[in-house]
Amino acid sequence: MHLAYDLLAGVDTLVLVDTVPADGNSAPGSIRVLRVSAADLDGRAMLDPHGMDPAAVLGRLRSMGGSLPATYVVGCVPADLSEGIGLSPAVAAAVPKAVAAVGSLLGPHSSTPNLFSTSK
């Protein structure tokens, strides 16, 4: 729910980093950047204050009086989905590419080249 309240306060761009399914012939460690629009979301999704479902939170923004900012998912195709700690070698090797993708998405919306800066 903190994400929803942060978005209600006004955010220009939201970038989520997560795993994504392969799209045909994507190898593990491949980086995919997806644009999320309001049409992609279900505004009737139930919110679970203890769960971590960004799609449900984003889908409910309108009913909370907010709107979806420019939203992207920078996703990495996983090598293995079994439980464990740490990244597979393919995913670990993709981290610099993911960081670069996040930087390129935030660059136009930031007054500094720092990935951790915010602008409103």
C-alpha positions as CSV (number, residue, x, y, z in Angstrom):
1,M,0.0,0.0,0.0
2,H,2.9,2.4,0.5
3,L,3.4,2.3,-3.3
4,A,-0.1,3.5,-3.8
5,Y,0.2,6.4,-1.3
6,D,3.5,7.4,-2.8
7,L,2.0,7.5,-6.3
8,L,-1.0,9.6,-5.0
9,A,1.6,12.2,-3.8
10,G,2.7,12.7,-7.4
11,V,5.3,10.8,-9.3
12,D,6.4,11.5,-12.9
13,T,7.8,8.1,-13.7
14,L,7.6,4.7,-12.0
15,V,10.1,1.9,-12.9
16,L,9.6,-1.5,-11.4
17,V,12.4,-4.1,-11.6
18,D,11.4,-7.7,-11.6
19,T,11.6,-11.0,-13.4
20,V,9.6,-11.4,-16.7
21,P,8.7,-14.4,-18.7
22,A,10.7,-15.2,-21.8
23,D,9.1,-14.0,-25.1
24,G,9.8,-16.8,-27.5
25,N,13.5,-17.1,-27.8
26,S,14.7,-14.9,-24.9
27,A,17.6,-16.5,-23.1
28,P,18.0,-16.4,-19.3
29,G,19.5,-13.0,-18.4
30,S,17.8,-11.2,-21.3
31,I,16.5,-7.7,-20.3
32,R,13.1,-6.7,-21.5
33,V,11.6,-3.2,-20.9
34,L,7.8,-3.2,-20.9
35,R,5.6,-0.1,-20.9
36,V,2.5,-0.5,-18.6
37,S,-0.7,1.4,-19.5
38,A,-3.9,1.8,-17.6
39,A,-5.5,-0.6,-20.2
40,D,-3.1,-3.3,-19.0
41,L,-4.5,-3.2,-15.4
42,D,-7.6,-4.5,-13.8
43,G,-9.2,-1.7,-11.7
44,R,-11.3,-4.3,-9.8
45,A,-8.3,-6.2,-8.5
46,M,-8.4,-6.8,-4.7
47,L,-5.7,-5.2,-2.7
48,D,-4.0,-7.3,-0.1
49,P,-2.2,-5.0,2.4
50,H,0.2,-7.9,3.2
51,G,0.9,-9.0,-0.3
52,M,3.2,-7.6,-2.9
53,D,1.1,-7.3,-6.1
54,P,2.1,-4.1,-7.9
55,A,-0.5,-4.7,-10.7
56,A,-3.3,-4.7,-8.2
57,V,-2.0,-1.5,-6.6
58,L,-1.6,0.2,-9.9
59,G,-5.0,-1.0,-11.1
60,R,-6.7,0.6,-8.1
61,L,-5.0,4.0,-8.4
62,R,-8.0,5.6,-10.2
63,S,-10.5,4.5,-7.6
64,M,-8.2,6.1,-5.0
65,G,-8.2,9.5,-6.8
66,G,-4.8,9.0,-8.6
67,S,-3.6,8.3,-12.1
68,L,-1.0,6.0,-13.5
69,P,2.3,7.8,-14.1
70,A,4.5,6.8,-17.0
71,T,5.2,3.2,-15.8
72,Y,7.8,0.7,-17.0
73,V,8.9,-2.8,-16.0
74,V,12.6,-3.5,-16.5
75,G,12.5,-7.2,-16.4
76,C,15.1,-10.0,-16.5
77,V,14.3,-13.4,-17.8
78,P,15.2,-15.8,-15.0
79,A,17.3,-18.9,-15.4
80,D,15.7,-20.7,-12.6
81,L,12.5,-20.0,-10.6
82,S,13.1,-22.5,-7.7
83,E,13.6,-21.1,-4.2
84,G,17.1,-20.1,-3.3
85,I,19.3,-17.2,-2.4
86,G,21.4,-15.3,-4.9
87,L,21.3,-14.8,-8.7
88,S,22.1,-17.3,-11.3
89,P,25.2,-16.4,-13.3
90,A,23.1,-15.3,-16.3
91,V,21.0,-13.0,-14.3
92,A,24.0,-11.6,-12.3
93,A,25.7,-10.8,-15.6
94,A,22.5,-8.9,-16.7
95,V,22.5,-6.5,-13.7
96,P,24.6,-3.8,-15.5
97,K,22.2,-3.9,-18.5
98,A,19.2,-3.6,-16.2
99,V,20.8,-0.6,-14.4
100,A,21.5,1.0,-17.7
101,A,17.9,0.5,-18.8
102,V,16.6,2.1,-15.6
103,G,19.0,5.0,-16.0
104,S,17.8,5.6,-19.6
105,L,14.2,5.6,-18.5
106,L,14.8,8.0,-15.6
107,G,17.3,10.2,-17.4
108,P,14.8,12.4,-19.2
109,H,12.8,12.9,-15.9
110,S,15.8,13.7,-13.6
111,S,17.8,16.9,-13.3
112,T,20.8,14.9,-12.2
113,P,22.3,11.6,-13.6
114,N,22.0,9.9,-10.2
115,L,19.7,6.9,-10.4
116,F,18.5,7.5,-6.9
117,S,17.3,11.1,-7.4
118,T,13.6,11.9,-7.8
119,S,11.9,14.7,-9.5
120,K,8.3,15.9,-9.1
